[in-house]
Protein backbone atom coordinates (compact mmCIF):
# COMPACT_ATOMS: atom_id res chain seq x y z
CA UNK A 1 0.00 0.00 0.00
CA UNK A 2 1.44 3.37 -0.92
CA UNK A 3 1.92 6.02 1.73
CA UNK A 4 -0.65 8.31 0.13
CA UNK A 5 -3.46 5.72 0.21
CA UNK A 6 -5.44 5.59 3.42
CA UNK A 7 -6.59 2.33 4.96
CA UNK A 8 -10.22 3.31 4.29
CA UNK A 9 -9.55 3.88 0.59
CA UNK A 10 -7.66 0.58 0.36
CA UNK A 11 -10.63 -1.20 1.96
CA UNK A 12 -12.99 0.39 -0.57
CA UNK A 13 -10.80 -0.82 -3.45
CA UNK A 14 -10.63 -4.30 -1.92
CA UNK A 15 -14.42 -4.37 -1.55
CA UNK A 16 -14.89 -3.27 -5.17
CA UNK A 17 -12.46 -5.94 -6.40
CA UNK A 18 -14.28 -8.65 -4.46
CA UNK A 19 -17.67 -7.47 -5.78
CA UNK A 20 -16.39 -7.70 -9.36
CA UNK A 21 -14.88 -11.12 -8.69
CA UNK A 22 -18.07 -12.40 -7.08
CA UNK A 23 -20.26 -11.10 -9.90
CA UNK A 24 -18.05 -12.70 -12.55
CA UNK A 25 -19.29 -16.29 -12.15
CA UNK A 26 -23.07 -15.79 -12.42
CA UNK A 27 -22.69 -13.13 -15.10
CA UNK A 28 -20.32 -15.34 -17.10
CA UNK A 29 -22.67 -18.32 -16.87
CA UNK A 30 -25.61 -16.20 -18.01
CA UNK A 31 -23.71 -14.70 -20.94
CA UNK A 32 -22.27 -18.03 -22.11
CA UNK A 33 -25.81 -19.45 -22.16
CA UNK A 34 -27.05 -16.60 -24.38
CA UNK A 35 -24.00 -15.57 -26.45
CA UNK A 36 -21.70 -17.78 -28.56
CA UNK A 37 -18.59 -18.64 -26.54
CA UNK A 38 -16.07 -17.23 -29.03
CA UNK A 39 -17.96 -13.96 -29.30
CA UNK A 40 -18.05 -13.75 -25.50
CA UNK A 41 -14.29 -14.42 -25.33
CA UNK A 42 -13.62 -11.74 -27.95
CA UNK A 43 -15.72 -9.12 -26.13
CA UNK A 44 -14.09 -9.97 -22.81
CA UNK A 45 -10.63 -9.59 -24.37
CA UNK A 46 -11.59 -6.31 -26.07
CA UNK A 47 -12.96 -4.77 -22.87
CA UNK A 48 -9.89 -5.83 -20.88
CA UNK A 49 -7.54 -4.46 -23.54
CA UNK A 50 -9.32 -1.09 -23.54
CA UNK A 51 -9.26 -0.84 -19.74
CA UNK A 52 -5.59 -1.81 -19.67
CA UNK A 53 -4.76 0.81 -22.32
CA UNK A 54 -6.41 3.50 -20.20
CA UNK A 55 -4.66 2.35 -17.01
CA UNK A 56 -1.24 2.20 -18.68
CA UNK A 57 -1.48 5.84 -19.76
CA UNK A 58 -1.88 6.97 -16.16
CA UNK A 59 1.13 5.04 -14.85
CA UNK A 60 4.26 7.05 -14.00
CA UNK A 61 7.57 6.33 -15.69
CA UNK A 62 8.89 6.24 -19.24
CA UNK A 63 6.64 5.19 -22.08
CA UNK A 64 7.52 2.09 -24.06
CA UNK A 65 8.85 4.11 -27.01
CA UNK A 66 11.14 6.11 -24.73
CA UNK A 67 12.75 3.08 -23.08
CA UNK A 68 16.25 1.87 -23.95
CA UNK A 69 16.86 -1.79 -24.83
CA UNK A 70 18.37 -2.34 -21.38
CA UNK A 71 15.18 -1.05 -19.72
CA UNK A 72 13.02 -3.40 -21.79
CA UNK A 73 14.72 -6.49 -20.33
OpenMM code with the backbone's topology and positions (N, CA, C; nanometers):
from openmm import Vec3, app, unit

residues = "UNK UNK UNK UNK UNK UNK UNK UNK UNK UNK UNK UNK UNK UNK UNK UNK UNK UNK UNK UNK UNK UNK UNK UNK UNK UNK UNK UNK UNK UNK UNK UNK UNK UNK UNK UNK UNK UNK UNK UNK UNK UNK UNK UNK UNK UNK UNK UNK UNK UNK UNK UNK UNK UNK UNK UNK UNK UNK UNK UNK UNK UNK UNK UNK UNK UNK UNK UNK UNK UNK UNK UNK UNK".split()
positions = [
    Vec3(0.0859, -0.1176, 0.0000),
    Vec3(0.0000, 0.0000, 0.0000),
    Vec3(0.0898, 0.1230, 0.0000),
    Vec3(0.0631, 0.2165, -0.0875),
    Vec3(0.1444, 0.3372, -0.0923),
    Vec3(0.1147, 0.4250, 0.0287),
    Vec3(0.2082, 0.5148, 0.0564),
    Vec3(0.1921, 0.6019, 0.1730),
    Vec3(0.0741, 0.6972, 0.1579),
    Vec3(0.0416, 0.7340, 0.0332),
    Vec3(-0.0650, 0.8314, 0.0125),
    Vec3(-0.2049, 0.7690, 0.0224),
    Vec3(-0.2151, 0.6363, 0.0157),
    Vec3(-0.3458, 0.5722, 0.0206),
    Vec3(-0.3834, 0.5404, 0.1655),
    Vec3(-0.4990, 0.5856, 0.2056),
    Vec3(-0.5443, 0.5590, 0.3422),
    Vec3(-0.5959, 0.4156, 0.3528),
    Vec3(-0.6068, 0.3675, 0.4737),
    Vec3(-0.6587, 0.2326, 0.4964),
    Vec3(-0.8047, 0.2232, 0.4524),
    Vec3(-0.8809, 0.3298, 0.4708),
    Vec3(-1.0215, 0.3312, 0.4291),
    Vec3(-1.0325, 0.3185, 0.2772),
    Vec3(-0.9514, 0.3931, 0.2054),
    Vec3(-0.9547, 0.3883, 0.0591),
    Vec3(-0.9109, 0.2509, 0.0090),
    Vec3(-0.8104, 0.1925, 0.0733),
    Vec3(-0.7661, 0.0585, 0.0357),
    Vec3(-0.8772, -0.0437, 0.0587),
    Vec3(-0.9515, -0.0287, 0.1679),
    Vec3(-1.0626, -0.1200, 0.1963),
    Vec3(-1.1733, -0.1054, 0.0922),
    Vec3(-1.1984, 0.0157, 0.0476),
    Vec3(-1.2994, 0.0389, -0.0569),
    Vec3(-1.2571, -0.0297, -0.1867),
    Vec3(-1.1299, -0.0156, -0.2241),
    Vec3(-1.0803, -0.0816, -0.3452),
    Vec3(-1.0872, -0.2336, -0.3319),
    Vec3(-1.0555, -0.2858, -0.2153),
    Vec3(-1.0630, -0.4302, -0.1919),
    Vec3(-1.2075, -0.4778, -0.2034),
    Vec3(-1.3008, -0.4029, -0.1464),
    Vec3(-1.4425, -0.4373, -0.1551),
    Vec3(-1.4891, -0.4365, -0.3003),
    Vec3(-1.4499, -0.3353, -0.3766),
    Vec3(-1.4890, -0.3269, -0.5174),
    Vec3(-1.4319, -0.4441, -0.5971),
    Vec3(-1.3077, -0.4810, -0.5698),
    Vec3(-1.2464, -0.5935, -0.6403),
    Vec3(-1.3193, -0.7240, -0.6087),
    Vec3(-1.3573, -0.7427, -0.4844),
    Vec3(-1.4281, -0.8647, -0.4463),
    Vec3(-1.5697, -0.8674, -0.5044),
    Vec3(-1.6342, -0.7521, -0.5152),
    Vec3(-1.7667, -0.7467, -0.5777),
    Vec3(-1.7580, -0.7856, -0.7254),
    Vec3(-1.6569, -0.7344, -0.7950),
    Vec3(-1.6389, -0.7699, -0.9358),
    Vec3(-1.6069, -0.9180, -0.9516),
    Vec3(-1.5227, -0.9699, -0.8640),
    Vec3(-1.4876, -1.1117, -0.8692),
    Vec3(-1.6095, -1.1991, -0.8410),
    Vec3(-1.6881, -1.1625, -0.7427),
    Vec3(-1.8067, -1.2400, -0.7082),
    Vec3(-1.9141, -1.2351, -0.8152),
    Vec3(-1.9255, -1.1240, -0.8846),
    Vec3(-2.0263, -1.1103, -0.9895),
    Vec3(-1.9841, -1.1789, -1.1187),
    Vec3(-1.8567, -1.2126, -1.1309),
    Vec3(-1.8053, -1.2696, -1.2547),
    Vec3(-1.8670, -1.4057, -1.2862),
    Vec3(-1.8800, -1.4936, -1.1895),
    Vec3(-1.9294, -1.6293, -1.2152),
    Vec3(-2.0747, -1.6310, -1.2634),
    Vec3(-2.1695, -1.5730, -1.1910),
    Vec3(-2.3073, -1.5789, -1.2417),
    Vec3(-2.3257, -1.5013, -1.3725),
    Vec3(-2.2575, -1.3897, -1.3856),
    Vec3(-2.2687, -1.3134, -1.5100),
    Vec3(-2.2096, -1.3914, -1.6269),
    Vec3(-2.0949, -1.4536, -1.6049),
    Vec3(-2.0320, -1.5342, -1.7096),
    Vec3(-2.1186, -1.6512, -1.7513),
    Vec3(-2.1783, -1.7194, -1.6553),
    Vec3(-2.2669, -1.8321, -1.6874),
    Vec3(-2.3882, -1.7857, -1.7679),
    Vec3(-2.4449, -1.6730, -1.7290),
    Vec3(-2.5609, -1.6204, -1.8011),
    Vec3(-2.5232, -1.5841, -1.9446),
    Vec3(-2.4116, -1.5138, -1.9606),
    Vec3(-2.3713, -1.4700, -2.0940),
    Vec3(-2.3340, -1.5869, -2.1836),
    Vec3(-2.2653, -1.6868, -2.1300),
    Vec3(-2.2275, -1.8028, -2.2108),
    Vec3(-2.3516, -1.8789, -2.2567),
    Vec3(-2.4573, -1.8773, -2.1774),
    Vec3(-2.5811, -1.9448, -2.2163),
    Vec3(-2.6540, -1.8705, -2.3278),
    Vec3(-2.6307, -1.7396, -2.3420),
    Vec3(-2.7054, -1.6598, -2.4383),
    Vec3(-2.6211, -1.6057, -2.5534),
    Vec3(-2.4894, -1.6126, -2.5431),
    Vec3(-2.3997, -1.5571, -2.6449),
    Vec3(-2.3023, -1.6673, -2.6856),
    Vec3(-2.2699, -1.6784, -2.8149),
    Vec3(-2.1699, -1.7780, -2.8556),
    Vec3(-2.0380, -1.7581, -2.7796),
    Vec3(-1.9753, -1.8688, -2.7430),
    Vec3(-1.8594, -1.8644, -2.6543),
    Vec3(-1.7438, -1.7838, -2.7134),
    Vec3(-1.7189, -1.7964, -2.8431),
    Vec3(-1.6073, -1.7229, -2.9033),
    Vec3(-1.6357, -1.5732, -2.9107),
    Vec3(-1.7594, -1.5371, -2.9322),
    Vec3(-1.7961, -1.3956, -2.9303),
    Vec3(-1.7817, -1.3390, -2.7891),
    Vec3(-1.8219, -1.4161, -2.6895),
    Vec3(-1.8052, -1.3754, -2.5501),
    Vec3(-1.6576, -1.3576, -2.5164),
    Vec3(-1.5735, -1.4513, -2.5598),
    Vec3(-1.4294, -1.4420, -2.5329),
    Vec3(-1.3693, -1.3194, -2.6017),
    Vec3(-1.4127, -1.2912, -2.7236),
    Vec3(-1.3623, -1.1735, -2.7950),
    Vec3(-1.4022, -1.0447, -2.7238),
    Vec3(-1.5270, -1.0330, -2.6837),
    Vec3(-1.5721, -0.9125, -2.6130),
    Vec3(-1.4996, -0.8950, -2.4801),
    Vec3(-1.4804, -1.0048, -2.4091),
    Vec3(-1.4093, -0.9975, -2.2812),
    Vec3(-1.2660, -0.9499, -2.3025),
    Vec3(-1.1989, -1.0018, -2.4057),
    Vec3(-1.0633, -0.9585, -2.4368),
    Vec3(-1.0607, -0.8116, -2.4771),
    Vec3(-1.1556, -0.7690, -2.5602),
    Vec3(-1.1591, -0.6305, -2.6071),
    Vec3(-1.1803, -0.5329, -2.4914),
    Vec3(-1.2705, -0.5647, -2.4014),
    Vec3(-1.2956, -0.4769, -2.2866),
    Vec3(-1.1719, -0.4691, -2.1984),
    Vec3(-1.1102, -0.5828, -2.1714),
    Vec3(-0.9892, -0.5835, -2.0875),
    Vec3(-0.8758, -0.5055, -2.1529),
    Vec3(-0.8598, -0.5187, -2.2839),
    Vec3(-0.7544, -0.4457, -2.3540),
    Vec3(-0.7781, -0.2948, -2.3473),
    Vec3(-0.9020, -0.2518, -2.3621),
    Vec3(-0.9324, -0.1090, -2.3536),
    Vec3(-0.9076, -0.0543, -2.2134),
    Vec3(-0.9495, -0.1281, -2.1128),
    Vec3(-0.9264, -0.0842, -1.9745),
    Vec3(-0.7774, -0.0785, -1.9451),
    Vec3(-0.7027, -0.1791, -1.9893),
    Vec3(-0.5586, -0.1805, -1.9665),
    Vec3(-0.4902, -0.0649, -2.0387),
    Vec3(-0.5340, -0.0320, -2.1598),
    Vec3(-0.4756, 0.0807, -2.2324),
    Vec3(-0.4981, 0.2124, -2.1580),
    Vec3(-0.6126, 0.2283, -2.0972),
    Vec3(-0.6407, 0.3498, -2.0199),
    Vec3(-0.5553, 0.3537, -1.8937),
    Vec3(-0.5439, 0.2405, -1.8252),
    Vec3(-0.4662, 0.2350, -1.7013),
    Vec3(-0.3186, 0.2604, -1.7284),
    Vec3(-0.2664, 0.2049, -1.8363),
    Vec3(-0.1238, 0.2203, -1.8680),
    Vec3(-0.0887, 0.3666, -1.8911),
    Vec3(-0.1774, 0.4422, -1.9503),
    Vec3(-0.1484, 0.5839, -1.9764),
    Vec3(-0.1337, 0.6650, -1.8481),
    Vec3(-0.1949, 0.6214, -1.7413),
    Vec3(-0.1882, 0.6973, -1.6162),
    Vec3(-0.0706, 0.6569, -1.5282),
    Vec3(0.0010, 0.5505, -1.5659),
    Vec3(0.1133, 0.5035, -1.4847),
    Vec3(0.2335, 0.5964, -1.5000),
    Vec3(0.3055, 0.6227, -1.3902),
    Vec3(0.4264, 0.7050, -1.4000),
    Vec3(0.5405, 0.6252, -1.4628),
    Vec3(0.6396, 0.6972, -1.5112),
    Vec3(0.7572, 0.6325, -1.5686),
    Vec3(0.7643, 0.6532, -1.7183),
    Vec3(0.8720, 0.6035, -1.7802),
    Vec3(0.8890, 0.6243, -1.9238),
    Vec3(0.7895, 0.5402, -2.0041),
    Vec3(0.7500, 0.5940, -2.1182),
    Vec3(0.6638, 0.5194, -2.2080),
    Vec3(0.7470, 0.4162, -2.2817),
    Vec3(0.6827, 0.3182, -2.3404),
    Vec3(0.7524, 0.2085, -2.4059),
    Vec3(0.8449, 0.2590, -2.5161),
    Vec3(0.8019, 0.3582, -2.5918),
    Vec3(0.8848, 0.4112, -2.7007),
    Vec3(1.0078, 0.4839, -2.6500),
    Vec3(1.0031, 0.5344, -2.5285),
    Vec3(1.1143, 0.6111, -2.4729),
    Vec3(1.2155, 0.5232, -2.4007),
    Vec3(1.1878, 0.3949, -2.3847),
    Vec3(1.2755, 0.3077, -2.3077),
    Vec3(1.3920, 0.2569, -2.3922),
    Vec3(1.5074, 0.2432, -2.3283),
    Vec3(1.6250, 0.1874, -2.3951),
    Vec3(1.6135, 0.0348, -2.3959),
    Vec3(1.6911, -0.0324, -2.4814),
    Vec3(1.6858, -0.1794, -2.4827),
    Vec3(1.7171, -0.2420, -2.3467),
    Vec3(1.8050, -0.1795, -2.2698),
    Vec3(1.8371, -0.2340, -2.1378),
    Vec3(1.7175, -0.2240, -2.0430),
    Vec3(1.6355, -0.1201, -2.0569),
    Vec3(1.5178, -0.1049, -1.9715),
    Vec3(1.4068, -0.2032, -2.0092),
    Vec3(1.4062, -0.2482, -2.1332),
    Vec3(1.3022, -0.3399, -2.1786),
    Vec3(1.3235, -0.4816, -2.1272),
    Vec3(1.4430, -0.5126, -2.0810),
    Vec3(1.4715, -0.6492, -2.0326),
    Vec3(1.4222, -0.6705, -1.8954),
] * unit.nanometer
topology = app.Topology()
chain = topology.addChain("A")
for resn in residues:
    res = topology.addResidue(resn, chain)
    for name in ("N", "CA", "C"):
        topology.addAtom(name, app.Element.getBySymbol(name[0]), res)
